Amino acid sequence: MKPVISIEYCPKCGWMLRAAYFAQELLTTFTEDVHGVLLRPSEVNGTFIISINDKEIFNRKSSGGGFPEVKVLKQMVRDIVNPGKSLGHSDRKQP
């Protein structure tokens, strides 16, 4: 069965749009590789957690704050859902 990506976000922090943007990017890139992306408002303030089949791949609090760049997020997801998938320009290293 294809994996489900979950994005748990803090609505009080105004992070719904960021979660929706990440979901859009992931669904566009991994259309054939995932079952879907679930956006889940958190009851805990400051929460922003991305997981795949309940396995956490990013946690804003434990990462020291901030958010991953979309390119980095796509690489993290790809490494789990389809390690052989090319991400095109997102795989190229910056000079």
N, CA, C and O atoms as a CHARMM CRD file, in Angstrom:
* protein
*
  380
    1    1 MET  N      0.83000  -1.18900   0.00000 PROA 1      0.00000
    2    1 MET  CA     0.00000   0.00000   0.00000 PROA 1      0.00000
    3    1 MET  C      0.87400   1.25200   0.00000 PROA 1      0.00000
    4    1 MET  O      1.92600   1.28200   0.63800 PROA 1      0.00000
    5    2 LYS  N      0.44600   2.24900  -0.69600 PROA 2      0.00000
    6    2 LYS  CA     1.21200   3.49300  -0.78700 PROA 2      0.00000
    7    2 LYS  C      1.16500   4.23300   0.54900 PROA 2      0.00000
    8    2 LYS  O      0.16000   4.18600   1.25700 PROA 2      0.00000
    9    3 PRO  N      2.26400   4.91800   0.88700 PROA 3      0.00000
   10    3 PRO  CA     2.31700   5.62800   2.16600 PROA 3      0.00000
   11    3 PRO  C      1.45300   6.88600   2.18200 PROA 3      0.00000
   12    3 PRO  O      1.13000   7.45800   1.14100 PROA 3      0.00000
   13    4 VAL  N      1.09100   7.29500   3.38700 PROA 4      0.00000
   14    4 VAL  CA     0.36200   8.53800   3.61900 PROA 4      0.00000
   15    4 VAL  C      1.30000   9.50100   4.34900 PROA 4      0.00000
   16    4 VAL  O      1.90600   9.15100   5.36100 PROA 4      0.00000
   17    5 ILE  N      1.40400  10.70400   3.82200 PROA 5      0.00000
   18    5 ILE  CA     2.20100  11.75000   4.46200 PROA 5      0.00000
   19    5 ILE  C      1.24600  12.57500   5.31300 PROA 5      0.00000
   20    5 ILE  O      0.16000  12.94400   4.86600 PROA 5      0.00000
   21    6 SER  N      1.65800  12.85800   6.53400 PROA 6      0.00000
   22    6 SER  CA     0.84400  13.65700   7.43500 PROA 6      0.00000
   23    6 SER  C      1.60600  14.91300   7.83000 PROA 6      0.00000
   24    6 SER  O      2.78500  14.84600   8.17800 PROA 6      0.00000
   25    7 ILE  N      0.93800  16.04600   7.77700 PROA 7      0.00000
   26    7 ILE  CA     1.53400  17.30300   8.21000 PROA 7      0.00000
   27    7 ILE  C      0.65500  17.84400   9.33700 PROA 7      0.00000
   28    7 ILE  O     -0.47200  18.28500   9.11200 PROA 7      0.00000
   29    8 GLU  N      1.19600  17.80000  10.54500 PROA 8      0.00000
   30    8 GLU  CA     0.49900  18.33600  11.71200 PROA 8      0.00000
   31    8 GLU  C      1.03900  19.73700  11.97300 PROA 8      0.00000
   32    8 GLU  O      2.24700  19.92600  12.11700 PROA 8      0.00000
   33    9 TYR  N      0.15100  20.70700  12.03300 PROA 9      0.00000
   34    9 TYR  CA     0.57700  22.10200  12.12700 PROA 9      0.00000
   35    9 TYR  C     -0.21300  22.83400  13.21400 PROA 9      0.00000
   36    9 TYR  O     -1.29900  22.40800  13.60600 PROA 9      0.00000
   37   10 CYS  N      0.35000  23.92700  13.68500 PROA 10     0.00000
   38   10 CYS  CA    -0.29500  24.75800  14.69600 PROA 10     0.00000
   39   10 CYS  C     -1.15100  25.81700  14.00700 PROA 10     0.00000
   40   10 CYS  O     -0.60700  26.71300  13.36300 PROA 10     0.00000
   41   11 PRO  N     -2.48100  25.73600  14.12700 PROA 11     0.00000
   42   11 PRO  CA    -3.32300  26.74800  13.49900 PROA 11     0.00000
   43   11 PRO  C     -3.18900  28.11600  14.16700 PROA 11     0.00000
   44   11 PRO  O     -3.34700  29.14400  13.50800 PROA 11     0.00000
   45   12 LYS  N     -2.90000  28.13500  15.46000 PROA 12     0.00000
   46   12 LYS  CA    -2.75100  29.40400  16.17600 PROA 12     0.00000
   47   12 LYS  C     -1.51300  30.15900  15.72600 PROA 12     0.00000
   48   12 LYS  O     -1.45700  31.38400  15.83600 PROA 12     0.00000
   49   13 CYS  N     -0.52000  29.43900  15.21900 PROA 13     0.00000
   50   13 CYS  CA     0.71800  30.05600  14.72700 PROA 13     0.00000
   51   13 CYS  C      0.57400  30.54600  13.29000 PROA 13     0.00000
   52   13 CYS  O      1.46100  31.22400  12.77100 PROA 13     0.00000
   53   14 GLY  N     -0.53100  30.21000  12.65200 PROA 14     0.00000
   54   14 GLY  CA    -0.74500  30.62800  11.27200 PROA 14     0.00000
   55   14 GLY  C      0.00400  29.77300  10.25900 PROA 14     0.00000
   56   14 GLY  O      0.36600  30.25600   9.18700 PROA 14     0.00000
   57   15 TRP  N      0.23400  28.52200  10.58700 PROA 15     0.00000
   58   15 TRP  CA     1.03300  27.65500   9.72200 PROA 15     0.00000
   59   15 TRP  C      0.20200  26.78400   8.78900 PROA 15     0.00000
   60   15 TRP  O      0.75300  25.89700   8.13700 PROA 15     0.00000
   61   16 MET  N     -1.09700  27.00700   8.70600 PROA 16     0.00000
   62   16 MET  CA    -1.92300  26.21700   7.79900 PROA 16     0.00000
   63   16 MET  C     -1.51500  26.41900   6.34300 PROA 16     0.00000
   64   16 MET  O     -1.44400  25.45300   5.58300 PROA 16     0.00000
   65   17 LEU  N     -1.24700  27.65700   5.94700 PROA 17     0.00000
   66   17 LEU  CA    -0.87900  27.90100   4.54900 PROA 17     0.00000
   67   17 LEU  C      0.45400  27.24000   4.19900 PROA 17     0.00000
   68   17 LEU  O      0.61800  26.72100   3.09600 PROA 17     0.00000
   69   18 ARG  N      1.40100  27.25800   5.13000 PROA 18     0.00000
   70   18 ARG  CA     2.68700  26.57700   4.88800 PROA 18     0.00000
   71   18 ARG  C      2.44800  25.07600   4.74300 PROA 18     0.00000
   72   18 ARG  O      3.01600  24.44200   3.85400 PROA 18     0.00000
   73   19 ALA  N      1.61500  24.50700   5.60700 PROA 19     0.00000
   74   19 ALA  CA     1.31300  23.07600   5.52800 PROA 19     0.00000
   75   19 ALA  C      0.64600  22.74800   4.19700 PROA 19     0.00000
   76   19 ALA  O      0.96800  21.73900   3.57000 PROA 19     0.00000
   77   20 ALA  N     -0.28300  23.60100   3.76500 PROA 20     0.00000
   78   20 ALA  CA    -0.97600  23.37200   2.49000 PROA 20     0.00000
   79   20 ALA  C     -0.00900  23.49300   1.31200 PROA 20     0.00000
   80   20 ALA  O     -0.09600  22.72600   0.35300 PROA 20     0.00000
   81   21 TYR  N      0.90000  24.44500   1.38400 PROA 21     0.00000
   82   21 TYR  CA     1.90500  24.61000   0.32500 PROA 21     0.00000
   83   21 TYR  C      2.80300  23.37600   0.24600 PROA 21     0.00000
   84   21 TYR  O      3.06600  22.86300  -0.84100 PROA 21     0.00000
   85   22 PHE  N      3.27300  22.90200   1.40700 PROA 22     0.00000
   86   22 PHE  CA     4.09500  21.69100   1.41400 PROA 22     0.00000
   87   22 PHE  C      3.30600  20.51500   0.84500 PROA 22     0.00000
   88   22 PHE  O      3.84200  19.72600   0.06800 PROA 22     0.00000
   89   23 ALA  N      2.03300  20.39500   1.22800 PROA 23     0.00000
   90   23 ALA  CA     1.20100  19.30000   0.72200 PROA 23     0.00000
   91   23 ALA  C      1.08000  19.36500  -0.79500 PROA 23     0.00000
   92   23 ALA  O      1.18800  18.34400  -1.47300 PROA 23     0.00000
   93   24 GLN  N      0.85800  20.55800  -1.32500 PROA 24     0.00000
   94   24 GLN  CA     0.74400  20.73200  -2.77000 PROA 24     0.00000
   95   24 GLN  C      2.02900  20.31100  -3.47000 PROA 24     0.00000
   96   24 GLN  O      1.98900  19.59400  -4.46900 PROA 24     0.00000
   97   25 GLU  N      3.15300  20.74800  -2.95500 PROA 25     0.00000
   98   25 GLU  CA     4.44400  20.39200  -3.55300 PROA 25     0.00000
   99   25 GLU  C      4.67100  18.88200  -3.51700 PROA 25     0.00000
  100   25 GLU  O      5.13400  18.29900  -4.49700 PROA 25     0.00000
  101   26 LEU  N      4.34700  18.25400  -2.39500 PROA 26     0.00000
  102   26 LEU  CA     4.56300  16.81300  -2.26800 PROA 26     0.00000
  103   26 LEU  C      3.61600  16.02400  -3.16300 PROA 26     0.00000
  104   26 LEU  O      4.02100  15.03800  -3.77700 PROA 26     0.00000
  105   27 LEU  N      2.36700  16.44800  -3.24000 PROA 27     0.00000
  106   27 LEU  CA     1.41300  15.75100  -4.11200 PROA 27     0.00000
  107   27 LEU  C      1.78000  15.90800  -5.58300 PROA 27     0.00000
  108   27 LEU  O      1.59400  14.98200  -6.37300 PROA 27     0.00000
  109   28 THR  N      2.29400  17.06300  -5.94700 PROA 28     0.00000
  110   28 THR  CA     2.70500  17.28900  -7.33500 PROA 28     0.00000
  111   28 THR  C      3.89400  16.41300  -7.69200 PROA 28     0.00000
  112   28 THR  O      3.94400  15.84500  -8.78300 PROA 28     0.00000
  113   29 THR  N      4.84300  16.30200  -6.78900 PROA 29     0.00000
  114   29 THR  CA     6.07200  15.54700  -7.05200 PROA 29     0.00000
  115   29 THR  C      5.87400  14.04300  -6.92700 PROA 29     0.00000
  116   29 THR  O      6.46400  13.27500  -7.68700 PROA 29     0.00000
  117   30 PHE  N      5.05000  13.61600  -5.97600 PROA 30     0.00000
  118   30 PHE  CA     4.92900  12.18500  -5.66700 PROA 30     0.00000
  119   30 PHE  C      3.53200  11.63900  -5.96900 PROA 30     0.00000
  120   30 PHE  O      3.02100  10.79400  -5.23400 PROA 30     0.00000
  121   31 THR  N      2.91600  12.12200  -7.05100 PROA 31     0.00000
  122   31 THR  CA     1.56100  11.73300  -7.42900 PROA 31     0.00000
  123   31 THR  C      1.38200  10.21600  -7.46500 PROA 31     0.00000
  124   31 THR  O      0.39600   9.69300  -6.94600 PROA 31     0.00000
  125   32 GLU  N      2.31700   9.52600  -8.06700 PROA 32     0.00000
  126   32 GLU  CA     2.21100   8.07200  -8.23700 PROA 32     0.00000
  127   32 GLU  C      2.77000   7.28700  -7.04300 PROA 32     0.00000
  128   32 GLU  O      2.61500   6.06800  -6.97900 PROA 32     0.00000
  129   33 ASP  N      3.41100   7.97500  -6.10900 PROA 33     0.00000
  130   33 ASP  CA     4.14100   7.29000  -5.04200 PROA 33     0.00000
  131   33 ASP  C      3.44700   7.29500  -3.69300 PROA 33     0.00000
  132   33 ASP  O      3.78900   6.49000  -2.82700 PROA 33     0.00000
  133   34 VAL  N      2.47400   8.18900  -3.49100 PROA 34     0.00000
  134   34 VAL  CA     1.82000   8.28000  -2.18400 PROA 34     0.00000
  135   34 VAL  C      0.30800   8.14300  -2.31600 PROA 34     0.00000
  136   34 VAL  O     -0.27500   8.42400  -3.36300 PROA 34     0.00000
  137   35 HSD  N     -0.30200   7.70700  -1.23000 PROA 35     0.00000
  138   35 HSD  CA    -1.75900   7.57500  -1.18600 PROA 35     0.00000
  139   35 HSD  C     -2.41300   8.93400  -0.97100 PROA 35     0.00000
  140   35 HSD  O     -3.54800   9.15800  -1.39300 PROA 35     0.00000
  141   36 GLY  N     -1.69300   9.83700  -0.31300 PROA 36     0.00000
  142   36 GLY  CA    -2.23400  11.17100  -0.07700 PROA 36     0.00000
  143   36 GLY  C     -1.43900  11.91000   0.97500 PROA 36     0.00000
  144   36 GLY  O     -0.49400  11.38000   1.56000 PROA 36     0.00000
  145   37 VAL  N     -1.84800  13.16100   1.20600 PROA 37     0.00000
  146   37 VAL  CA    -1.25200  13.98900   2.24700 PROA 37     0.00000
  147   37 VAL  C     -2.38000  14.45200   3.15700 PROA 37     0.00000
  148   37 VAL  O     -3.37600  15.01000   2.69600 PROA 37     0.00000
  149   38 LEU  N     -2.21500  14.21600   4.44000 PROA 38     0.00000
  150   38 LEU  CA    -3.20300  14.58700   5.43700 PROA 38     0.00000
  151   38 LEU  C     -2.73400  15.84000   6.15800 PROA 38     0.00000
  152   38 LEU  O     -1.62800  15.87100   6.69800 PROA 38     0.00000
  153   39 LEU  N     -3.56400  16.86900   6.17100 PROA 39     0.00000
  154   39 LEU  CA    -3.28300  18.07500   6.94500 PROA 39     0.00000
  155   39 LEU  C     -4.04700  17.95500   8.25200 PROA 39     0.00000
  156   39 LEU  O     -5.26600  17.78600   8.26700 PROA 39     0.00000
  157   40 ARG  N     -3.29100  18.04700   9.36800 PROA 40     0.00000
  158   40 ARG  CA    -3.89600  17.82500  10.67300 PROA 40     0.00000
  159   40 ARG  C     -3.61800  19.00100  11.60700 PROA 40     0.00000
  160   40 ARG  O     -2.47300  19.18700  12.02100 PROA 40     0.00000
  161   41 PRO  N     -4.63900  19.80600  11.95400 PROA 41     0.00000
  162   41 PRO  CA    -4.41300  20.87800  12.90800 PROA 41     0.00000
  163   41 PRO  C     -4.07500  20.28700  14.27800 PROA 41     0.00000
  164   41 PRO  O     -4.72900  19.35400  14.74400 PROA 41     0.00000
  165   42 SER  N     -3.05500  20.83900  14.90500 PROA 42     0.00000
  166   42 SER  CA    -2.59800  20.33100  16.19500 PROA 42     0.00000
  167   42 SER  C     -3.29600  21.05000  17.33600 PROA 42     0.00000
  168   42 SER  O     -3.68400  22.21200  17.21400 PROA 42     0.00000
  169   43 GLU  N     -3.44600  20.35400  18.43100 PROA 43     0.00000
  170   43 GLU  CA    -3.99200  20.96400  19.63900 PROA 43     0.00000
  171   43 GLU  C     -2.87600  21.52900  20.50900 PROA 43     0.00000
  172   43 GLU  O     -3.13800  22.19100  21.51300 PROA 43     0.00000
  173   44 VAL  N     -1.61500  21.26400  20.11400 PROA 44     0.00000
  174   44 VAL  CA    -0.45700  21.72200  20.87000 PROA 44     0.00000
  175   44 VAL  C      0.16700  22.89700  20.13000 PROA 44     0.00000
  176   44 VAL  O      0.54200  22.77900  18.96300 PROA 44     0.00000
  177   45 ASN  N      0.27600  24.01900  20.80900 PROA 45     0.00000
  178   45 ASN  CA     0.85500  25.21600  20.19900 PROA 45     0.00000
  179   45 ASN  C      2.28600  24.98000  19.73100 PROA 45     0.00000
  180   45 ASN  O      3.05700  24.28000  20.38600 PROA 45     0.00000
  181   46 GLY  N      2.62900  25.57100  18.59300 PROA 46     0.00000
  182   46 GLY  CA     3.99300  25.50400  18.08000 PROA 46     0.00000
  183   46 GLY  C      4.35100  24.22900  17.34200 PROA 46     0.00000
  184   46 GLY  O      5.50700  24.03700  16.96600 PROA 46     0.00000
  185   47 THR  N      3.38800  23.36400  17.12900 PROA 47     0.00000
  186   47 THR  CA     3.65200  22.07200  16.49200 PROA 47     0.00000
  187   47 THR  C      3.73100  22.20600  14.97200 PROA 47     0.00000
  188   47 THR  O      2.88600  22.84800  14.34800 PROA 47     0.00000
  189   48 PHE  N      4.74200  21.59800  14.40000 PROA 48     0.00000
  190   48 PHE  CA     4.82300  21.41000  12.94900 PROA 48     0.00000
  191   48 PHE  C      5.62100  20.13700  12.72900 PROA 48     0.00000
  192   48 PHE  O      6.85100  20.13700  12.79600 PROA 48     0.00000
  193   49 ILE  N      4.90700  19.05500  12.46800 PROA 49     0.00000
  194   49 ILE  CA     5.51400  17.73000  12.33800 PROA 49     0.00000
  195   49 ILE  C      5.08400  17.11200  11.01400 PROA 49     0.00000
  196   49 ILE  O      3.90400  17.11400  10.66600 PROA 49     0.00000
  197   50 ILE  N      6.06000  16.58300  10.28300 PROA 50     0.00000
  198   50 ILE  CA     5.77800  15.87100   9.03700 PROA 50     0.00000
  199   50 ILE  C      6.15100  14.41400   9.25800 PROA 50     0.00000
  200   50 ILE  O      7.24900  14.10600   9.72200 PROA 50     0.00000
  201   51 SER  N      5.23300  13.52500   8.92200 PROA 51     0.00000
  202   51 SER  CA     5.50800  12.09800   9.08800 PROA 51     0.00000
  203   51 SER  C      4.99700  11.32300   7.87700 PROA 51     0.00000
  204   51 SER  O      4.12900  11.77800   7.13200 PROA 51     0.00000
  205   52 ILE  N      5.56600  10.14800   7.71400 PROA 52     0.00000
  206   52 ILE  CA     5.14900   9.23400   6.65700 PROA 52     0.00000
  207   52 ILE  C      4.74600   7.93600   7.33400 PROA 52     0.00000
  208   52 ILE  O      5.56800   7.29300   7.98600 PROA 52     0.00000
  209   53 ASN  N      3.48500   7.54700   7.18400 PROA 53     0.00000
  210   53 ASN  CA     2.94900   6.36700   7.86800 PROA 53     0.00000
  211   53 ASN  C      3.29100   6.38800   9.35500 PROA 53     0.00000
  212   53 ASN  O      3.72200   5.37700   9.90900 PROA 53     0.00000
  213   54 ASP  N      3.10300   7.51200   9.98800 PROA 54     0.00000
  214   54 ASP  CA     3.32300   7.72400  11.42000 PROA 54     0.00000
  215   54 ASP  C      4.79800   7.68800  11.84000 PROA 54     0.00000
  216   54 ASP  O      5.09500   7.67500  13.03400 PROA 54     0.00000
  217   55 LYS  N      5.71600   7.67100  10.88000 PROA 55     0.00000
  218   55 LYS  CA     7.14400   7.76600  11.19400 PROA 55     0.00000
  219   55 LYS  C      7.56500   9.21700  10.95700 PROA 55     0.00000
  220   55 LYS  O      7.51500   9.71300   9.83100 PROA 55     0.00000
  221   56 GLU  N      7.97500   9.88000  12.02000 PROA 56     0.00000
  222   56 GLU  CA     8.33300  11.29300  11.94800 PROA 56     0.00000
  223   56 GLU  C      9.59300  11.50400  11.11200 PROA 56     0.00000
  224   56 GLU  O     10.61500  10.85400  11.32900 PROA 56     0.00000
  225   57 ILE  N      9.50100  12.43600  10.14100 PROA 57     0.00000
  226   57 ILE  CA    10.68300  12.76600   9.34300 PROA 57     0.00000
  227   57 ILE  C     11.14100  14.19900   9.57700 PROA 57     0.00000
  228   57 ILE  O     12.27900  14.55100   9.26700 PROA 57     0.00000
  229   58 PHE  N     10.23800  15.03900  10.13400 PROA 58     0.00000
  230   58 PHE  CA    10.61400  16.41200  10.47500 PROA 58     0.00000
  231   58 PHE  C      9.76500  16.88300  11.63800 PROA 58     0.00000
  232   58 PHE  O      8.54700  16.70300  11.65600 PROA 58     0.00000
  233   59 ASN  N     10.43700  17.49400  12.61400 PROA 59     0.00000
  234   59 ASN  CA     9.75700  18.08000  13.75600 PROA 59     0.00000
  235   59 ASN  C     10.40000  19.43300  14.00900 PROA 59     0.00000
  236   59 ASN  O     11.58900  19.51000  14.31900 PROA 59     0.00000
  237   60 ARG  N      9.62800  20.48800  13.88000 PROA 60     0.00000
  238   60 ARG  CA    10.15800  21.84500  14.00700 PROA 60     0.00000
  239   60 ARG  C     10.83200  22.06200  15.36100 PROA 60     0.00000
  240   60 ARG  O     11.88200  22.70000  15.43300 PROA 60     0.00000
  241   61 LYS  N     10.24500  21.54300  16.41900 PROA 61     0.00000
  242   61 LYS  CA    10.80600  21.74700  17.76500 PROA 61     0.00000
  243   61 LYS  C     12.13500  21.02300  17.92500 PROA 61     0.00000
  244   61 LYS  O     13.09900  21.61000  18.41700 PROA 61     0.00000
  245   62 SER  N     12.20300  19.76800  17.52100 PROA 62     0.00000
  246   62 SER  CA    13.44600  19.01600  17.72200 PROA 62     0.00000
  247   62 SER  C     14.53400  19.39700  16.72500 PROA 62     0.00000
  248   62 SER  O     15.70400  19.07200  16.93200 PROA 62     0.00000
  249   63 SER  N     14.15800  20.08900  15.63800 PROA 63     0.00000
  250   63 SER  CA    15.17000  20.50800  14.66100 PROA 63     0.00000
  251   63 SER  C     15.74500  21.88500  14.99400 PROA 63     0.00000
  252   63 SER  O     16.60800  22.39300  14.27900 PROA 63     0.00000
  253   64 GLY  N     15.26100  22.48000  16.08100 PROA 64     0.00000
  254   64 GLY  CA    15.80100  23.77000  16.48900 PROA 64     0.00000
  255   64 GLY  C     15.04700  24.96500  15.92900 PROA 64     0.00000
  256   64 GLY  O     15.52700  26.09500  16.02400 PROA 64     0.00000
  257   65 GLY  N     13.88200  24.74000  15.35100 PROA 65     0.00000
  258   65 GLY  CA    13.08100  25.83100  14.79300 PROA 65     0.00000
  259   65 GLY  C     13.26200  25.94000  13.30300 PROA 65     0.00000
  260   65 GLY  O     14.11600  25.27400  12.71800 PROA 65     0.00000
  261   66 GLY  N     12.47000  26.76700  12.70000 PROA 66     0.00000
  262   66 GLY  CA    12.52200  26.93000  11.25400 PROA 66     0.00000
  263   66 GLY  C     11.80700  25.80000  10.54800 PROA 66     0.00000
  264   66 GLY  O     11.26100  24.89000  11.17100 PROA 66     0.00000
  265   67 PHE  N     11.82600  25.88300   9.25000 PROA 67     0.00000
  266   67 PHE  CA    11.15800  24.90400   8.40300 PROA 67     0.00000
  267   67 PHE  C     12.13500  24.43600   7.33700 PROA 67     0.00000
  268   67 PHE  O     13.04900  25.17300   6.96800 PROA 67     0.00000
  269   68 PRO  N     11.95000  23.20800   6.83500 PROA 68     0.00000
  270   68 PRO  CA    12.84300  22.75000   5.76900 PROA 68     0.00000
  271   68 PRO  C     12.53000  23.47800   4.46200 PROA 68     0.00000
  272   68 PRO  O     11.38600  23.86100   4.21500 PROA 68     0.00000
  273   69 GLU  N     13.53900  23.66300   3.64400 PROA 69     0.00000
  274   69 GLU  CA    13.29300  24.15200   2.28700 PROA 69     0.00000
  275   69 GLU  C     12.52900  23.06100   1.55700 PROA 69     0.00000
  276   69 GLU  O     12.68300  21.88100   1.87400 PROA 69     0.00000
  277   70 VAL  N     11.71800  23.43300   0.59600 PROA 70     0.00000
  278   70 VAL  CA    10.91400  22.46400  -0.14800 PROA 70     0.00000
  279   70 VAL  C     11.81300  21.41500  -0.79000 PROA 70     0.00000
  280   70 VAL  O     11.48400  20.22900  -0.79400 PROA 70     0.00000
  281   71 LYS  N     12.94000  21.84700  -1.32900 PROA 71     0.00000
  282   71 LYS  CA    13.88900  20.93200  -1.96700 PROA 71     0.00000
  283   71 LYS  C     14.34200  19.85800  -0.98000 PROA 71     0.00000
  284   71 LYS  O     14.38400  18.67600  -1.32200 PROA 71     0.00000
  285   72 VAL  N     14.67700  20.26300   0.22800 PROA 72     0.00000
  286   72 VAL  CA    15.14600  19.33000   1.26000 PROA 72     0.00000
  287   72 VAL  C     14.01200  18.40900   1.69200 PROA 72     0.00000
  288   72 VAL  O     14.22200  17.21100   1.88200 PROA 72     0.00000
  289   73 LEU  N     12.81600  18.96000   1.84800 PROA 73     0.00000
  290   73 LEU  CA    11.66300  18.14400   2.22100 PROA 73     0.00000
  291   73 LEU  C     11.39400  17.07400   1.17100 PROA 73     0.00000
  292   73 LEU  O     11.15300  15.91500   1.51000 PROA 73     0.00000
  293   74 LYS  N     11.43300  17.45500  -0.09100 PROA 74     0.00000
  294   74 LYS  CA    11.21000  16.48500  -1.16700 PROA 74     0.00000
  295   74 LYS  C     12.26800  15.38900  -1.14300 PROA 74     0.00000
  296   74 LYS  O     11.95100  14.22600  -1.39400 PROA 74     0.00000
  297   75 GLN  N     13.51300  15.73600  -0.84700 PROA 75     0.00000
  298   75 GLN  CA    14.56900  14.73100  -0.76900 PROA 75     0.00000
  299   75 GLN  C     14.32100  13.77200   0.38900 PROA 75     0.00000
  300   75 GLN  O     14.52800  12.56600   0.25000 PROA 75     0.00000
  301   76 MET  N     13.87400  14.30100   1.53900 PROA 76     0.00000
  302   76 MET  CA    13.57800  13.44600   2.69800 PROA 76     0.00000
  303   76 MET  C     12.44600  12.47900   2.37300 PROA 76     0.00000
  304   76 MET  O     12.51900  11.29500   2.70400 PROA 76     0.00000
  305   77 VAL  N     11.40300  12.98300   1.72800 PROA 77     0.00000
  306   77 VAL  CA    10.26200  12.13700   1.37500 PROA 77     0.00000
  307   77 VAL  C     10.67200  11.11700   0.31800 PROA 77     0.00000
  308   77 VAL  O     10.35300   9.93500   0.44100 PROA 77     0.00000
  309   78 ARG  N     11.37100  11.56200  -0.70800 PROA 78     0.00000
  310   78 ARG  CA    11.81000  10.65300  -1.76700 PROA 78     0.00000
  311   78 ARG  C     12.63800   9.49400  -1.22100 PROA 78     0.00000
  312   78 ARG  O     12.46500   8.35100  -1.64400 PROA 78     0.00000
  313   79 ASP  N     13.53900   9.78900  -0.27800 PROA 79     0.00000
  314   79 ASP  CA    14.41200   8.75300   0.28600 PROA 79     0.00000
  315   79 ASP  C     13.62400   7.64500   0.97200 PROA 79     0.00000
  316   79 ASP  O     14.13400   6.54000   1.15400 PROA 79     0.00000
  317   80 ILE  N     12.38300   7.93600   1.35400 PROA 80     0.00000
  318   80 ILE  CA    11.54300   6.92900   2.00500 PROA 80     0.00000
  319   80 ILE  C     10.55800   6.29400   1.03200 PROA 80     0.00000
  320   80 ILE  O     10.42800   5.07100   0.99600 PROA 80     0.00000
  321   81 VAL  N      9.86300   7.10800   0.24600 PROA 81     0.00000
  322   81 VAL  CA     8.77600   6.56500  -0.58400 PROA 81     0.00000
  323   81 VAL  C      9.22000   6.01600  -1.93600 PROA 81     0.00000
  324   81 VAL  O      8.57500   5.11900  -2.47900 PROA 81     0.00000
  325   82 ASN  N     10.31500   6.54500  -2.48700 PROA 82     0.00000
  326   82 ASN  CA    10.79500   6.08100  -3.78300 PROA 82     0.00000
  327   82 ASN  C     12.26000   6.47300  -3.95500 PROA 82     0.00000
  328   82 ASN  O     12.56500   7.41500  -4.68700 PROA 82     0.00000
  329   83 PRO  N     13.17100   5.76100  -3.28800 PROA 83     0.00000
  330   83 PRO  CA    14.58700   6.15200  -3.27900 PROA 83     0.00000
  331   83 PRO  C     15.22200   6.28100  -4.65900 PROA 83     0.00000
  332   83 PRO  O     16.20600   7.00800  -4.79900 PROA 83     0.00000
  333   84 GLY  N     14.71300   5.62100  -5.66300 PROA 84     0.00000
  334   84 GLY  CA    15.28800   5.69100  -6.99600 PROA 84     0.00000
  335   84 GLY  C     14.77800   6.85400  -7.84500 PROA 84     0.00000
  336   84 GLY  O     15.24800   7.05900  -8.96400 PROA 84     0.00000
  337   85 LYS  N     13.83300   7.60500  -7.32400 PROA 85     0.00000
  338   85 LYS  CA    13.20400   8.68300  -8.09300 PROA 85     0.00000
  339   85 LYS  C     14.14800   9.87300  -8.22400 PROA 85     0.00000
  340   85 LYS  O     14.76300  10.30700  -7.25000 PROA 85     0.00000
  341   86 SER  N     14.24800  10.38800  -9.44100 PROA 86     0.00000
  342   86 SER  CA    15.02500  11.60100  -9.67900 PROA 86     0.00000
  343   86 SER  C     14.14100  12.81100  -9.39700 PROA 86     0.00000
  344   86 SER  O     12.97500  12.85000  -9.79000 PROA 86     0.00000
  345   87 LEU  N     14.70600  13.78200  -8.72000 PROA 87     0.00000
  346   87 LEU  CA    13.98400  15.03000  -8.45400 PROA 87     0.00000
  347   87 LEU  C     14.43000  16.13300  -9.37100 PROA 87     0.00000
  348   87 LEU  O     14.17200  17.30900  -9.11300 PROA 87     0.00000
  349   88 GLY  N     15.10100  15.76200 -10.44600 PROA 88     0.00000
  350   88 GLY  CA    15.54000  16.74800 -11.43300 PROA 88     0.00000
  351   88 GLY  C     16.45000  17.80200 -10.83700 PROA 88     0.00000
  352   88 GLY  O     17.44500  17.47300 -10.19100 PROA 88     0.00000
  353   89 HSD  N     16.12000  19.06200 -11.04900 PROA 89     0.00000
  354   89 HSD  CA    16.97500  20.14800 -10.57600 PROA 89     0.00000
  355   89 HSD  C     17.09600  20.18200  -9.06300 PROA 89     0.00000
  356   89 HSD  O     18.05700  20.75000  -8.54400 PROA 89     0.00000
  357   90 SER  N     16.15300  19.59200  -8.33600 PROA 90     0.00000
  358   90 SER  CA    16.21800  19.56900  -6.86900 PROA 90     0.00000
  359   90 SER  C     17.32800  18.63700  -6.37100 PROA 90     0.00000
  360   90 SER  O     17.75300  18.73500  -5.22000 PROA 90     0.00000
  361   91 ASP  N     17.79400  17.73700  -7.23500 PROA 91     0.00000
  362   91 ASP  CA    18.87800  16.83300  -6.84200 PROA 91     0.00000
  363   91 ASP  C     20.25900  17.44100  -7.09300 PROA 91     0.00000
  364   91 ASP  O     21.25900  16.95200  -6.56700 PROA 91     0.00000
  365   92 ARG  N     20.31100  18.48300  -7.87600 PROA 92     0.00000
  366   92 ARG  CA    21.60800  19.07800  -8.18000 PROA 92     0.00000
  367   92 ARG  C     22.13700  19.82400  -6.97600 PROA 92     0.00000
  368   92 ARG  O     21.39700  20.50900  -6.27000 PROA 92     0.00000
  369   93 LYS  N     23.42200  19.68100  -6.75700 PROA 93     0.00000
  370   93 LYS  CA    24.05600  20.38800  -5.65200 PROA 93     0.00000
  371   93 LYS  C     24.31100  21.82700  -6.03300 PROA 93     0.00000
  372   93 LYS  O     24.63700  22.14000  -7.17800 PROA 93     0.00000
  373   94 GLN  N     24.15700  22.69700  -5.05100 PROA 94     0.00000
  374   94 GLN  CA    24.43600  24.11700  -5.28000 PROA 94     0.00000
  375   94 GLN  C     25.94900  24.32800  -5.37800 PROA 94     0.00000
  376   94 GLN  O     26.70300  23.69200  -4.64400 PROA 94     0.00000
  377   95 PRO  N     26.41100  25.22400  -6.28800 PROA 95     0.00000
  378   95 PRO  CA    27.86200  25.46000  -6.43900 PROA 95     0.00000
  379   95 PRO  C     28.43200  26.18100  -5.23100 PROA 95     0.00000
  380   95 PRO  O     29.63000  26.45900  -5.18700 PROA 95     0.00000
